Amino acid sequence: APAGVRAIGSAMADAGFDQTRIVLQQWNRRFRPSRMMLNGRVPDLFMVSSMQIHTAACKWLIRDANRIDPSHRPLIIAGGAKTIYEPWDVFSGDPEDPVGADVAVTGEEYVLLSLLEVLLSMRERGGSLREAFIRARNSGLLDSIPGLVYARTGARGEAVELVDTGVQRLVADLDELPHPALGYRLLEPPSGRETLGERPLPADEVRRYSPIASLVLTFGCKFACPYCPIPAYNQRQHRAKSGARIVDEFRRLHGEFGLRSYFGADDNFFNKQERTLEIVEALARTELDGVPLRKRIRWGTEVTVHDTLRLRDHLPTVRRAGVRALWLGVEDMTATLVKKGQSVETTLEALRLLQRHGICAMPMMMHHDSQPLISRGPQPYGLLNQVRLLRRAGAVDLQVLMLVPATGSKLYTGTFTSGMAYESVAGRRVTEAMLGGNFVVASHHPQPWRKQLNILAAYLYFYNPLRFLLALVRPKSRLYLADAVLQVMGMRGLLLTARRTLGWTLRLMWGPIRRKSAPPASPIPMRAVDGGPAAHALPDTPHSALRPPVAAAPPAAASVRWPLPVVS
């Protein structure tokens, strides 16, 4: 159960909306919003959270929710990583097909709660949240909440312009966020039903379906890599929870749900040494039922090579805090792609240090046009050269992704204007589901199919039956069987990746490639609340002049009801 929708569910429950249900598509593939019933009636609020690679599913859910009779249709709110950077994509400006969300949240959970606070203040007896939203929108009350994008609609319900209320205000102290345990009590049980179950997933079954808990520990990274949207999203700030709060989260999630494995959804956990030590020292001192926390709980998170070496003397404490794995953003050992204080020597030193202290080293690499598969000479420029060195230094897991357009990053617009991004290959359009880094969808290389095969070759070199046998005899990790287990998982992942990308490789090899010349922008005019440029608009987005609110008739009133939300 991913952290994003659980955070929204926790915020709703913490604010008193305990009749909330979290629906996960990986568990409920047949779920249809048009069929949902909660406590015997249609919920008042339907929220959709989506990453960019899930855009098609997000739009389908919104479309299906719009099939509900207008007199009972819930207020539809879109959010998540996709909506933060491309909020216009959840609206429709087509009068013939005016299907879209009512409002997009381009911020974190407190932006949503601020919106609901305004709507509840506008809600009349016998009315619904959607009616209150229309009144608040038309009266301009939403304009004072940074982090929203809403539509002014035409006669047929189509979006004629989008109003952007600006960039969200961030919560500085993450201890103020609602407790993650609240969200785990709202999960819809896995099923093949189109509608909702009678009750959420029981607490004693959470671990069965979600054995690894993702937790927000810190936000932010000191590095400003041009391909990464993290620094801009965090407004160049580093935010963190206190050690005491994190101890409480581990203790409560373990006690209430039996959860033992965790992943810290950090941008760079080692980013600030003082805060890192405060957290790990608190965890190292903690006992659960008289037993050190590290014997009950294991967890991992993301760090950089540079910051790992800065904390070399404190790695024993990190290990005593329960850390069993660290994903290192290596990208390119020779710093040809990006410089984050890493080099061949420092990268290998960091991996050896982690191996020595019994922490699984999980390097993450990025393949790019100028990197060959194999190189000659003293510098290991080649992808396989670097993979070989990483394995020898103690890496037990590997991620290799191709550089792709990343919304919110410095390179995003240039990737399109330079002609690097593909529109279609051999007649097949590049969809947003292909932007995860496994597909070569942006390249100036004359033979891009080689780049696609290079990724498979790197994985095959790292994950294979011979290495599995060696892992049983000479494991790279001091953790019992961790190396062998990851080899099995890696080989399975390699087969799935090959099955999905080999067809694309053939298209890259034989088919004509059509390239994009501009990034995707909103076809619907956008503006700020004062009539200026919208904060979330990309270049070439049409700008609309400031105009008076468009009066719109609210839907037919329903019976008096307290809001019931569904987060999907």
C-alpha positions as CSV (number, residue, x, y, z in Angstrom):
1,A,0.0,0.0,0.0
2,P,1.9,3.1,-1.2
3,A,2.5,6.1,1.1
4,G,0.8,8.7,-1.1
5,V,-2.9,7.6,-0.9
6,R,-2.3,6.4,2.7
7,A,-1.2,9.9,3.6
8,I,-4.4,11.4,2.2
9,G,-6.5,8.8,4.0
10,S,-4.6,9.5,7.3
11,A,-5.3,13.2,6.9
12,M,-9.0,12.6,6.3
13,A,-9.3,10.3,9.3
14,D,-7.3,12.7,11.5
15,A,-9.7,15.5,10.5
16,G,-12.7,13.5,11.6
17,F,-13.7,11.9,8.2
18,D,-13.4,8.3,9.6
19,Q,-15.9,7.0,6.9
20,T,-13.1,7.1,4.3
21,R,-12.0,4.1,2.1
22,I,-8.7,3.8,0.3
23,V,-8.9,1.7,-2.9
24,L,-5.7,0.4,-4.5
25,Q,-5.9,-0.6,-8.1
26,Q,-3.2,-3.3,-7.7
27,W,-5.7,-5.0,-5.2
28,N,-9.0,-4.0,-6.8
29,R,-8.5,-4.1,-10.6
30,R,-12.2,-4.2,-11.4
31,F,-13.3,-1.4,-9.1
32,R,-15.6,1.1,-10.8
33,P,-16.4,4.5,-9.1
34,S,-19.8,4.5,-10.8
35,R,-20.7,1.4,-8.8
36,M,-19.3,2.4,-5.4
37,M,-21.5,2.6,-2.4
38,L,-20.3,3.4,1.1
39,N,-22.7,2.8,4.1
40,G,-25.5,2.3,1.6
41,R,-25.1,5.4,-0.5
42,V,-22.8,7.1,-3.1
43,P,-19.9,8.8,-1.4
44,D,-19.8,12.6,-1.3
45,L,-16.1,12.8,-2.3
46,F,-14.0,10.9,-4.8
47,M,-10.3,11.5,-4.9
48,V,-7.8,10.1,-7.4
49,S,-4.0,10.0,-6.9
50,S,-1.8,9.1,-9.8
51,M,1.8,9.0,-11.0
52,Q,2.6,10.0,-14.6
53,I,2.9,6.3,-15.7
54,H,-0.7,5.7,-14.4
55,T,-2.3,8.5,-16.4
56,A,-4.6,6.3,-18.5
57,A,-6.0,4.6,-15.4
58,C,-6.5,7.9,-13.7
59,K,-8.5,9.3,-16.6
60,W,-10.6,6.1,-16.8
61,L,-11.5,6.4,-13.1
62,I,-12.5,10.1,-13.5
63,R,-14.6,9.3,-16.6
64,D,-16.3,6.4,-14.8
65,A,-17.1,8.6,-11.8
66,N,-18.7,11.1,-14.1
67,R,-21.2,8.5,-15.1
68,I,-23.0,8.8,-11.8
69,D,-26.3,10.7,-11.9
70,P,-25.5,14.4,-11.5
71,S,-27.9,14.7,-8.5
72,H,-25.7,12.2,-6.7
73,R,-22.3,12.6,-8.3
74,P,-19.5,13.2,-5.8
75,L,-17.0,16.0,-5.9
76,I,-14.0,14.7,-7.9
77,I,-10.6,15.8,-6.8
78,A,-7.4,14.8,-8.6
79,G,-3.9,14.8,-7.0
80,G,-0.6,12.9,-6.8
81,A,2.7,13.3,-8.7
82,K,1.0,13.5,-12.1
83,T,-1.3,16.3,-11.1
84,I,1.3,18.3,-9.2
85,Y,3.2,18.9,-12.5
86,E,0.5,18.6,-15.1
87,P,-2.8,19.6,-13.5
88,W,-4.5,20.5,-16.7
89,D,-4.5,16.9,-17.9
90,V,-7.4,15.9,-15.6
91,F,-9.7,18.5,-17.1
92,S,-11.5,18.5,-20.5
93,G,-12.1,21.5,-22.7
94,D,-14.0,19.5,-25.3
95,P,-17.7,20.5,-25.3
96,E,-18.5,17.1,-26.9
97,D,-16.8,15.3,-24.1
98,P,-16.7,17.5,-21.0
99,V,-15.5,14.8,-18.7
100,G,-12.9,15.8,-16.0
101,A,-12.2,16.4,-12.4
102,D,-13.7,19.3,-10.5
103,V,-10.5,20.5,-9.0
104,A,-6.8,19.5,-9.0
105,V,-4.7,19.6,-5.8
106,T,-1.1,20.5,-6.7
107,G,0.2,20.2,-3.1
108,E,0.3,18.0,-0.1
109,E,-2.4,16.9,2.4
110,Y,-2.9,20.2,4.1
111,V,-3.8,21.8,0.8
112,L,-6.6,19.3,0.5
113,L,-7.7,20.0,4.1
114,S,-7.8,23.7,3.5
115,L,-10.0,23.1,0.5
116,L,-12.4,21.0,2.5
117,E,-12.5,23.6,5.3
118,V,-13.7,26.2,2.9
119,L,-16.2,23.8,1.3
120,L,-17.7,22.8,4.6
121,S,-18.1,26.4,5.6
122,M,-20.1,26.9,2.3
123,R,-22.2,23.8,2.6
124,E,-25.9,24.3,3.1
125,R,-28.3,22.1,4.9
126,G,-29.6,19.5,2.4
127,G,-26.7,20.2,0.0
128,S,-23.6,18.3,-1.1
129,L,-19.9,19.1,-1.2
130,R,-20.1,19.5,-5.0
131,E,-22.7,22.2,-4.6
132,A,-20.6,23.9,-2.0
133,F,-17.6,23.7,-4.3
134,I,-19.5,25.4,-7.1
135,R,-20.5,28.2,-4.8
136,A,-17.0,28.6,-3.4
137,R,-15.5,28.6,-6.9
138,N,-17.9,31.1,-8.3
139,S,-17.4,33.4,-5.3
140,G,-13.6,33.3,-5.5
141,L,-13.1,31.7,-2.1
142,L,-10.8,29.0,-3.6
143,D,-8.3,31.7,-4.8
144,S,-6.9,32.1,-1.3
145,I,-5.7,28.5,-1.1
146,P,-2.3,28.1,-2.8
147,G,-1.9,24.7,-4.4
148,L,-5.2,24.3,-6.4
149,V,-6.2,24.4,-10.1
150,Y,-9.9,24.6,-10.9
151,A,-11.9,25.1,-14.1
152,R,-14.3,27.8,-15.2
153,T,-16.8,25.9,-17.1
154,G,-18.9,26.6,-20.2
155,A,-22.5,25.8,-21.0
156,R,-22.0,22.1,-21.5
157,G,-19.6,21.7,-18.5
158,E,-16.4,21.9,-20.5
159,A,-13.4,23.7,-19.0
160,V,-13.1,27.1,-20.8
161,E,-10.2,28.3,-18.6
162,L,-8.1,27.0,-15.7
163,V,-7.4,29.1,-12.6
164,D,-4.1,28.3,-10.8
165,T,-4.0,29.5,-7.2
166,G,-0.2,29.3,-7.1
167,V,2.5,27.1,-5.5
168,Q,1.6,25.3,-2.3
169,R,3.0,26.3,1.1
170,L,5.0,23.5,2.6
171,V,4.7,22.1,6.1
172,A,8.1,22.7,7.6
173,D,7.9,20.3,10.5
174,L,6.9,16.8,9.3
175,D,5.9,15.8,12.8
176,E,2.7,17.8,12.1
177,L,1.6,15.3,9.5
178,P,-1.1,12.8,10.5
179,H,0.0,9.4,11.8
180,P,0.4,6.8,9.1
181,A,-1.3,4.2,11.2
182,L,-4.6,5.9,10.5
183,G,-4.4,5.2,6.8
184,Y,-3.8,1.5,7.3
185,R,-7.2,1.2,8.9
186,L,-9.0,2.5,5.8
187,L,-7.7,0.1,3.2
188,E,-10.3,-1.6,0.9
189,P,-9.7,-5.4,1.0
190,P,-8.4,-7.0,-2.2
191,S,-11.2,-8.4,-4.3
192,G,-12.6,-8.8,-7.8
193,R,-15.6,-6.6,-7.0
194,E,-16.6,-3.5,-8.9
195,T,-18.0,-1.9,-5.8
196,L,-16.7,-1.5,-2.2
197,G,-16.7,-4.0,0.6
198,E,-18.8,-3.7,3.7
199,R,-15.8,-2.9,5.9
200,P,-12.0,-2.0,5.5
201,L,-9.3,-4.6,5.6
202,P,-8.9,-5.9,9.2
203,A,-5.8,-4.9,11.0
204,D,-4.5,-8.5,11.4
205,E,-4.6,-8.9,7.6
206,V,-2.6,-5.8,6.6
207,R,0.8,-7.4,6.9
208,R,-0.4,-10.3,4.6
209,Y,-1.2,-8.0,1.7
210,S,1.2,-5.1,2.5
211,P,4.3,-6.7,4.1
212,I,6.5,-3.6,3.4
213,A,5.4,-0.2,4.7
214,S,6.6,2.9,3.0
215,L,7.0,5.8,5.3
216,V,7.9,9.5,4.9
217,L,10.9,10.3,7.1
218,T,12.5,13.2,5.3
219,F,12.0,15.4,2.2
220,G,14.6,17.2,0.2
221,C,18.1,16.9,-1.3
222,K,21.1,19.3,-1.4
223,F,22.0,18.4,-5.0
224,A,20.3,20.1,-7.9
225,C,20.6,17.5,-10.6
226,P,19.1,18.9,-13.9
227,Y,17.1,15.8,-14.6
228,C,15.5,15.6,-11.2
229,P,12.3,17.5,-10.0
230,I,12.9,17.0,-6.3
231,P,14.7,20.3,-5.4
232,A,12.0,22.4,-7.1
233,Y,9.2,20.5,-5.5
234,N,10.6,21.0,-2.1
235,Q,11.4,24.6,-2.8
236,R,15.1,24.0,-2.0
237,Q,14.2,23.0,1.6
238,H,15.0,20.0,3.7
239,R,12.2,18.8,5.9
240,A,12.2,15.9,8.4
241,K,10.4,14.1,11.2
242,S,12.0,14.0,14.6
243,G,13.6,10.8,15.9
244,A,10.9,10.5,18.6
245,R,8.1,10.7,16.0
246,I,9.7,8.0,13.8
247,V,10.2,5.8,16.8
248,D,6.5,6.2,17.6
249,E,5.5,5.3,14.0
250,F,7.7,2.2,13.9
251,R,6.4,1.1,17.4
252,R,2.7,1.7,16.6
253,L,2.8,0.1,13.1
254,H,4.6,-2.9,14.4
255,G,2.2,-3.2,17.4
256,E,-1.1,-2.6,15.6
257,F,-0.4,-4.4,12.3
258,G,2.7,-6.6,12.9
259,L,4.7,-4.8,10.2
260,R,8.4,-5.5,10.3
261,S,9.8,-4.3,7.0
262,Y,9.8,-0.6,6.0
263,F,11.0,1.6,3.2
264,G,11.8,5.3,3.9
265,A,10.4,7.4,1.0
266,D,13.3,9.8,1.3
267,D,14.9,11.9,-1.4
268,N,18.3,11.7,0.5
269,F,18.1,10.4,4.0
270,F,21.7,11.4,4.7
271,N,21.2,14.9,3.4
272,K,21.7,16.6,6.8
273,Q,24.1,14.9,9.1
274,E,22.8,16.4,12.4
275,R,19.1,15.4,11.7
276,T,20.2,12.0,10.4
277,L,22.1,11.2,13.6
278,E,19.2,12.4,15.7
279,I,16.9,9.9,14.0
280,V,19.2,6.8,13.9
281,E,20.5,7.3,17.5
282,A,16.9,7.5,18.7
283,L,16.1,4.2,16.8
284,A,19.3,2.5,18.0
285,R,18.2,3.2,21.7
286,T,14.7,1.9,21.2
287,E,13.4,-1.4,22.4
288,L,10.2,-3.2,21.4
289,D,8.9,-5.6,24.1
290,G,12.3,-5.6,25.8
291,V,14.2,-6.4,22.5
292,P,16.3,-4.0,20.5
293,L,14.4,-2.5,17.7
294,R,16.9,-3.7,15.1
295,K,15.8,-7.3,15.9
296,R,12.2,-6.6,15.3
297,I,12.3,-4.2,12.5
298,R,14.3,-3.8,9.3
299,W,14.2,-0.9,6.9
300,G,16.0,0.8,4.1
301,T,16.0,4.1,2.3
302,E,17.7,6.3,-0.4
303,V,21.0,8.1,0.0
304,T,23.9,9.5,-2.0
305,V,27.5,8.3,-2.3
306,H,28.8,11.7,-1.1
307,D,26.7,11.7,2.1
308,T,27.4,8.1,2.9
309,L,31.1,8.8,3.0
310,R,30.5,11.8,5.3
311,L,28.8,9.4,7.7
312,R,31.3,6.7,7.5
313,D,32.1,6.8,11.2
314,H,28.4,6.6,12.1
315,L,27.5,3.6,9.9
316,P,27.6,1.2,12.9
317,T,24.9,3.4,14.5
318,V,22.9,3.3,11.3
319,R,23.1,-0.5,11.3
320,R,22.0,-0.6,15.0
321,A,19.0,1.6,14.0
322,G,17.6,-1.3,11.9
323,V,18.8,-0.2,8.5
324,R,19.4,-3.2,6.3
325,A,19.6,-1.7,2.8
326,L,20.5,1.6,1.3
327,W,19.7,2.6,-2.3
328,L,22.5,4.8,-3.6
329,G,21.9,7.3,-6.4
330,V,25.1,6.6,-8.3
331,E,23.7,7.5,-11.7
332,D,27.2,7.4,-13.4
333,M,30.4,6.5,-11.5
334,T,32.5,8.7,-13.7
335,A,30.3,11.7,-13.2
336,T,29.9,12.1,-17.0
337,L,26.1,12.5,-16.7
338,V,25.9,14.4,-13.4
339,K,28.2,15.3,-10.6
340,K,27.0,14.6,-7.1
341,G,30.4,14.3,-5.4
342,Q,30.8,10.8,-6.7
343,S,33.8,9.2,-8.5
344,V,34.8,5.6,-9.3
345,E,37.0,5.5,-6.1
346,T,34.4,7.1,-3.8
347,T,31.6,5.0,-5.1
348,L,33.5,1.7,-4.5
349,E,34.6,2.9,-1.1
350,A,31.0,3.6,-0.1
351,L,29.8,0.2,-1.2
352,R,32.6,-1.6,0.6
353,L,31.8,0.3,3.8
354,L,28.2,-0.7,3.6
355,Q,29.1,-4.3,3.0
356,R,31.5,-4.3,6.0
357,H,28.7,-3.1,8.3
358,G,26.1,-5.6,7.0
359,I,24.0,-3.1,5.0
360,C,22.9,-4.2,1.5
361,A,24.2,-1.7,-1.1
362,M,21.6,-1.1,-3.8
363,P,23.1,1.2,-6.5
364,M,20.8,3.0,-8.9
365,M,22.3,3.8,-12.4
366,M,21.2,6.0,-15.3
367,H,22.1,5.1,-18.9
368,H,22.6,7.9,-21.4
369,D,23.5,8.4,-25.0
370,S,27.2,9.0,-24.6
371,Q,27.8,5.9,-22.4
372,P,28.9,2.8,-24.3
373,L,28.2,-0.7,-23.3
374,I,31.9,-1.6,-22.8
375,S,34.8,0.7,-22.8
376,R,38.6,0.3,-23.0
377,G,41.2,2.1,-21.0
378,P,41.7,3.1,-17.4
379,Q,38.3,4.9,-16.9
380,P,35.3,2.6,-16.7
381,Y,33.0,4.6,-18.9
382,G,31.1,1.6,-20.2
383,L,27.9,0.5,-18.5
384,L,29.1,-3.1,-18.1
385,N,32.4,-1.9,-16.8
386,Q,30.6,0.0,-14.0
387,V,28.2,-2.8,-13.2
388,R,31.2,-5.2,-12.9
389,L,32.9,-2.9,-10.4
390,L,29.8,-2.4,-8.4
391,R,29.2,-6.1,-8.1
392,R,32.7,-6.7,-7.0
393,A,32.5,-3.9,-4.4
394,G,29.5,-5.6,-2.8
395,A,26.3,-4.4,-4.6
396,V,23.5,-7.0,-4.1
397,D,20.9,-5.2,-6.2
398,L,21.0,-3.0,-9.3
399,Q,18.7,-0.5,-11.0
400,V,19.5,0.8,-14.5
401,L,17.1,3.3,-16.1
402,M,17.3,5.3,-19.3
403,L,17.2,9.0,-19.1
404,V,13.6,10.2,-20.0
405,P,11.8,13.5,-19.8
406,A,11.0,14.2,-16.1
407,T,8.2,16.7,-15.4
408,G,9.3,19.4,-13.1
409,S,13.0,19.1,-13.9
410,K,15.3,21.7,-15.5
411,L,15.9,19.5,-18.6
412,Y,12.2,18.7,-19.2
413,T,11.5,21.5,-21.8
414,G,14.9,21.1,-23.5
415,T,14.3,17.4,-24.0
416,F,11.4,18.2,-26.3
417,T,12.7,21.4,-28.0
418,S,16.0,19.7,-28.9
419,G,14.1,16.9,-30.6
420,M,15.3,14.3,-28.2
421,A,11.9,13.1,-27.1
422,Y,10.0,10.6,-29.3
423,E,6.4,11.0,-30.3
424,S,6.1,7.6,-32.0
425,V,8.3,4.7,-33.1
426,A,7.2,2.5,-36.1
427,G,3.7,3.8,-35.7
428,R,3.3,3.1,-32.0
429,R,2.8,6.3,-29.9
430,V,4.9,6.8,-26.8
431,T,2.4,6.7,-23.9
432,E,2.9,8.1,-20.4
433,A,3.0,4.5,-19.1
434,M,6.4,4.2,-20.9
435,L,8.1,7.1,-19.1
436,G,9.3,5.1,-16.1
437,G,12.9,4.7,-17.5
438,N,12.7,1.1,-18.8
439,F,11.9,2.2,-22.4
440,V,14.1,4.3,-24.6
441,V,11.8,7.1,-25.5
442,A,14.2,10.0,-25.7
443,S,17.6,9.8,-27.4
444,H,19.8,11.4,-30.0
445,H,21.7,8.1,-30.5
446,P,21.7,7.0,-34.2
447,Q,21.0,3.4,-33.1
448,P,18.7,3.8,-30.0
449,W,17.9,0.1,-30.1
450,R,21.4,-0.5,-28.8
451,K,20.6,1.6,-25.7
452,Q,17.6,-0.6,-25.1
453,L,19.6,-3.8,-25.4
454,N,22.4,-2.3,-23.2
455,I,20.0,-2.1,-20.3
456,L,19.0,-5.7,-20.7
457,A,22.7,-6.7,-21.0
458,A,23.5,-4.9,-17.7
459,Y,20.7,-6.7,-15.9
460,L,21.7,-10.0,-17.4
461,Y,25.3,-9.5,-16.3
462,F,24.2,-8.7,-12.8
463,Y,21.3,-11.2,-12.4
464,N,21.9,-14.8,-13.7
465,P,21.9,-18.4,-12.4
466,L,25.7,-18.5,-12.0
467,R,25.6,-15.4,-9.7
468,F,22.7,-17.0,-7.8
469,L,24.9,-20.1,-7.1
470,L,27.8,-18.0,-6.1
471,A,25.6,-15.9,-3.8
472,L,24.8,-19.1,-1.9
473,V,28.4,-19.9,-1.4
474,R,30.0,-16.4,-1.3
475,P,27.3,-13.9,-0.6
476,K,28.0,-10.2,-1.1
477,S,26.0,-9.3,2.0
478,R,26.4,-10.3,5.6
479,L,22.6,-10.6,5.9
480,Y,21.5,-14.2,5.7
481,L,20.6,-15.2,2.1
482,A,19.9,-11.6,1.1
483,D,22.1,-11.8,-1.9
484,A,20.6,-15.0,-3.1
485,V,17.0,-13.9,-2.6
486,L,17.7,-10.6,-4.5
487,Q,19.3,-12.7,-7.4
488,V,16.0,-14.7,-7.7
489,M,13.9,-11.5,-7.6
490,G,16.2,-9.8,-10.1
491,M,16.1,-12.7,-12.6
492,R,12.3,-12.7,-12.4
493,G,12.3,-8.9,-13.0
494,L,14.7,-9.3,-15.9
495,L,12.3,-11.8,-17.6
496,L,9.4,-9.4,-17.2
497,T,11.4,-6.4,-18.4
498,A,12.6,-8.3,-21.5
499,R,9.1,-9.5,-22.3
500,R,7.8,-5.9,-22.3
501,T,10.7,-4.2,-24.0
502,L,12.0,-6.5,-26.8
503,G,9.1,-5.6,-29.0
504,W,9.9,-1.9,-28.5
505,T,13.6,-2.8,-29.4
506,L,12.5,-4.1,-32.7
507,R,10.5,-1.0,-33.4
508,L,13.5,1.1,-32.6
509,M,15.6,-1.0,-34.9
510,W,13.4,-1.0,-38.0
511,G,10.7,1.7,-37.7
512,P,10.7,5.4,-38.4
513,I,11.0,7.6,-35.4
514,R,8.8,10.7,-35.1
515,R,10.1,13.3,-32.6
516,K,8.3,16.0,-30.5
517,S,9.3,19.6,-30.8
518,A,7.6,21.0,-27.7
519,P,6.6,19.7,-24.3
520,P,3.0,18.7,-23.7
521,A,1.1,21.9,-22.6
522,S,-2.4,22.6,-21.5
523,P,-4.8,23.1,-24.5
524,I,-7.0,24.9,-22.1
525,P,-6.1,28.6,-21.3
526,M,-4.6,29.0,-17.8
527,R,-4.1,32.0,-15.6
528,A,-3.2,32.9,-12.0
529,V,-5.9,34.4,-9.7
530,D,-4.6,37.9,-10.5
531,G,-4.7,37.3,-14.2
532,G,-1.0,36.8,-14.6
533,P,0.8,33.6,-15.8
534,A,-0.2,30.4,-14.1
535,A,2.5,28.9,-11.8
536,H,2.0,25.4,-13.2
537,A,1.7,26.3,-16.9
538,L,4.4,25.1,-19.3
539,P,5.7,27.1,-22.3
540,D,3.2,27.5,-25.1
541,T,0.2,27.3,-22.7
542,P,-2.5,29.7,-23.9
543,H,-3.1,32.5,-21.4
544,S,-6.6,33.7,-20.5
545,A,-7.3,37.2,-19.4
546,L,-8.9,37.9,-16.0
547,R,-12.6,37.5,-16.3
548,P,-15.6,37.6,-13.9
549,P,-16.7,34.3,-12.4
550,V,-18.9,32.1,-14.6
551,A,-22.2,31.5,-13.0
552,A,-23.1,27.8,-13.0
553,A,-26.2,26.1,-11.7
554,P,-25.4,23.6,-8.9
555,P,-26.6,20.1,-9.3
556,A,-30.0,19.0,-7.8
557,A,-29.9,19.0,-4.0
558,A,-29.7,15.6,-2.3
559,S,-30.6,14.7,1.3
560,V,-28.7,15.9,4.3
561,R,-25.5,13.9,4.5
562,W,-22.1,14.0,6.1
563,P,-19.2,13.7,3.6
564,L,-18.0,10.1,2.8
565,P,-14.8,10.1,0.8
566,V,-13.1,7.5,-1.4
567,V,-9.5,7.7,-2.2
568,S,-8.4,5.7,-5.2
